[in-house]
Amino acid sequence: MPIPPLRRQPVQRRSAERLGRILDACAELLDEISYEELSTRAVAERANVPIGSVYRFFSNKRAMAEALAHRNLDEYAARITRRLAASEPGPDDGPDDGPDHGPGSGTGGGGGWREAMDVVVDEYLAMKRGAPGFALIEFGNPVPATAQPQQPNHLVADRLRMLLADRLASGGPEGAGGAGGHGGTGGHGGTGDTAADEAAEERLRVAFLLAVEAADALLRLAFRVDPEGDPAIVAETKELLRAYLARVLD
């Protein structure tokens, strides 16, 4: 994914820690005030650093919020990775251990792509409920109506597709998914037909983007209905994702 918009990359440990404090302070303030009210001076005061330290890394508050969005996506990916690793079968677990969850459950990747997509939703909910500043920034900086909108969901979709490559490969009835093996950048075995592999990869890319866009809209609705995320809407969102992605992954 793109390099965070830093004026200067931290080299020494102390500099990296200072950058972390600045982003932590930015996140904390965004839980208390609006983006419009946010200022680099307020962040410097909250982080207990000179204002020059903020400008060493960021030209303005927008660049700072963009860096926070990048960090959020990195943390989101790390949380998903930890959850999926925890669900992997142990060395003493046989292929028949545990319940059979039907097509897409897989054994080579724990619970297959269906379980992985549930984890994707659950970890988003956890960050939405508890990660400082996430409710406002999420994975993209809020922009004025007159500004060119960003496309953070494209970054999220591509990151998730790469992150879940192994699960996708084990999700289909042929062991490589139902879309021609999903060859290409997803890390799956191809068919040997370059054109077919590229078409399958493009179909997978579009499917993940649409899934992320749909989930984003539905989960925003869930939090408008209930500040903690309406459970019924969350459950229906998971069902929608499974039903839609099954067309591509089974």
C-alpha positions in Angstrom: 0.0 0.0 0.0 1.2 3.7 -0.4 3.8 5.0 1.9 2.3 7.1 4.7 2.5 10.8 3.9 5.5 11.7 6.1 7.8 14.6 5.4 10.6 12.6 7.1 10.7 8.9 7.9 11.8 8.2 11.5 15.2 6.6 11.7 16.1 6.4 15.4 13.9 4.7 17.9 13.3 7.9 19.8 12.0 9.6 16.6 9.7 6.6 15.9 8.4 6.8 19.5 7.7 10.5 19.1 5.8 9.9 15.9 3.8 7.3 17.6 2.9 9.7 20.4 1.8 12.3 17.8 -0.5 9.9 16.1 -1.8 8.7 19.4 -2.6 12.2 20.4 -4.3 12.9 17.1 -6.5 9.8 17.6 -7.4 10.8 21.1 -8.4 14.3 20.1 -10.6 13.0 17.3 -12.6 11.2 19.9 -13.2 14.5 21.6 -13.5 17.1 18.8 -14.4 17.2 15.1 -11.8 17.0 12.3 -12.5 20.7 11.5 -11.6 21.6 15.1 -8.4 19.5 15.1 -5.1 21.5 14.9 -1.5 20.6 14.8 -0.9 22.8 17.9 -3.5 20.9 19.9 -1.9 17.6 18.8 1.5 18.9 19.9 0.2 19.9 23.3 -1.5 16.6 23.8 1.6 14.6 22.8 3.8 16.9 24.9 6.1 17.6 22.0 7.3 20.9 20.4 5.1 22.0 17.5 8.2 21.7 15.3 8.2 18.0 15.9 4.8 17.7 14.4 5.8 19.7 11.3 9.0 17.6 11.0 6.7 14.7 10.0 3.5 16.4 8.7 2.9 19.5 6.6 -0.6 19.9 7.9 -3.4 18.2 9.9 -4.7 16.4 6.8 -1.3 14.7 6.3 -1.4 13.7 10.0 -4.9 12.2 9.7 -3.9 10.3 6.5 -1.0 8.8 8.4 -3.4 7.8 11.2 -5.6 6.1 8.6 -2.6 4.2 7.2 -1.8 3.1 10.7 -5.4 2.0 11.3 -5.3 -0.2 8.2 -2.0 -1.7 9.4 -3.4 -2.4 12.8 -6.6 -3.9 11.3 -4.6 -6.2 9.1 -2.5 -7.3 12.1 -5.5 -8.0 14.2 -7.0 -10.2 11.5 -3.7 -12.0 11.1 -3.5 -12.7 14.8 -7.1 -14.0 14.9 -6.7 -16.3 11.9 -3.4 -17.6 13.2 -5.1 -18.4 16.5 -7.7 -20.5 14.6 -5.1 -22.6 12.7 -5.2 -26.3 13.7 -2.4 -27.3 16.0 0.3 -29.9 15.0 -1.7 -32.7 16.8 -5.0 -31.8 15.2 -6.0 -34.1 12.4 -8.0 -33.1 9.3 -11.2 -34.5 10.8 -10.9 -32.6 14.1 -13.7 -30.1 14.8 -17.0 -29.6 13.1 -17.5 -29.6 9.4 -18.8 -26.1 8.3 -19.6 -27.2 4.8 -18.1 -25.8 1.5 -15.6 -23.1 2.0 -14.6 -24.2 5.5 -11.4 -25.8 4.3 -8.7 -27.5 6.4 -5.6 -25.9 5.0 -6.5 -22.5 6.4 -8.4 -23.2 9.6 -12.0 -22.5 8.9 -11.7 -21.4 5.3 -12.9 -18.1 3.8 -16.3 -17.9 5.5 -14.7 -17.9 8.9 -12.1 -15.5 7.7 -14.8 -13.0 6.5 -16.5 -13.2 9.8 -13.2 -12.3 11.4 -12.8 -9.4 9.0 -16.2 -8.0 10.1 -15.6 -8.7 13.8 -12.2 -7.0 13.9 -13.7 -3.9 12.2 -16.4 -3.8 14.8 -13.9 -4.1 17.6 -11.9 -1.2 16.2 -15.0 0.9 15.6 -16.1 0.4 19.2 -12.7 0.8 20.9 -9.8 2.1 18.8 -9.1 5.9 19.5 -10.1 8.1 16.6 -11.2 5.2 14.5 -14.9 6.1 14.5 -14.1 9.3 12.5 -11.0 8.5 10.5 -11.3 4.7 9.9 -9.1 4.0 6.8 -9.5 7.3 5.1 -9.3 11.0 6.0 -12.7 12.9 6.0 -12.6 15.6 3.3 -14.7 18.7 2.6 -17.5 18.2 0.1 -15.6 20.3 -2.4 -12.4 18.2 -2.2 -11.6 15.1 -4.3 -12.7 12.1 -2.4 -10.3 9.4 -1.5 -10.9 5.7 -2.2 -9.8 4.0 1.0 -12.1 1.0 0.3 -9.9 0.1 -2.7 -6.9 -0.1 -0.3 -8.9 -2.1 2.2 -10.2 -4.5 -0.4 -6.7 -5.1 -2.0 -5.1 -5.5 1.5 -7.8 -8.1 2.6 -7.5 -10.0 -0.7 -3.7 -10.4 -0.2 -4.1 -11.1 3.5 -6.6 -13.9 3.0 -4.9 -15.5 0.0 -4.3 -18.8 1.7 -7.9 -19.0 2.9 -9.2 -18.2 -0.5 -7.0 -20.9 -2.0 -8.5 -23.5 0.3 -12.0 -22.3 0.1 -13.3 -23.9 -3.2 -14.3 -27.4 -4.0 -11.2 -27.9 -6.1 -8.9 -26.5 -3.4 -8.3 -23.4 -5.4 -11.6 -21.6 -5.4 -14.3 -21.5 -8.0 -13.0 -18.7 -10.2 -10.4 -20.5 -12.2 -8.0 -20.9 -9.3 -7.7 -17.1 -8.7 -4.2 -17.0 -10.2 -2.0 -13.9 -10.1 -1.4 -11.5 -7.3 -3.7 -13.2 -4.9 -1.1 -16.0 -4.5 -3.3 -18.8 -5.7 -2.4 -21.6 -8.2 -3.4 -20.7 -11.7 -4.9 -22.8 -14.5 -1.9 -22.5 -16.8 -3.9 -20.3 -19.1 -2.6 -16.8 -18.6 -5.7 -15.0 -20.0 -8.0 -17.2 -17.8 -5.9 -16.6 -14.7 -5.9 -12.8 -15.3 -9.7 -12.8 -15.8 -10.2 -14.8 -12.6 -7.9 -12.5 -10.7 -9.8 -9.4 -12.0 -13.1 -11.0 -11.0 -11.8 -11.7 -7.5 -10.5 -8.1 -7.2 -13.8 -6.6 -8.2 -15.7 -9.0 -5.9 -13.7 -8.0 -2.9 -14.1 -4.3 -3.7 -17.9 -4.7 -4.0 -18.0 -6.8 -0.8 -16.0 -4.1 1.1 -18.2 -1.3 -0.3 -21.4 -3.2 0.7 -20.1 -4.0 4.1 -19.0 -0.5 4.7 -22.4 0.9 3.9 -24.3 -1.7 5.9 -22.0 -1.4 9.0 -22.3 2.4 8.9 -26.1 1.8 9.0 -25.6 -0.6 12.0 -23.8 2.1 13.9 -26.4 4.8 13.0 -29.2 2.5 14.4 -27.2 1.5 17.5 -24.0 3.2 18.8 -22.5 -0.2 19.5 -23.5 -1.6 16.1 -27.0 -3.1 15.7 -26.6 -6.9 16.1 -29.3 -7.8 13.6 -27.8 -5.6 10.8 -24.3 -7.0 11.6 -25.6 -10.6 11.3 -27.3 -9.8 8.0 -24.1 -8.2 6.7 -22.2 -11.3 7.4 -24.9 -13.4 5.6 -24.8 -11.1 2.6 -21.0 -11.3 2.3 -21.1 -15.1 2.5 -23.8 -15.4 -0.1 -22.2 -12.9 -2.5 -18.6 -14.1 -2.3 -19.7 -17.8 -2.6 -20.5 -17.0 -6.2 -16.8 -16.4 -6.7 -15.0 -18.5 -4.1 -17.0 -21.7 -4.2 
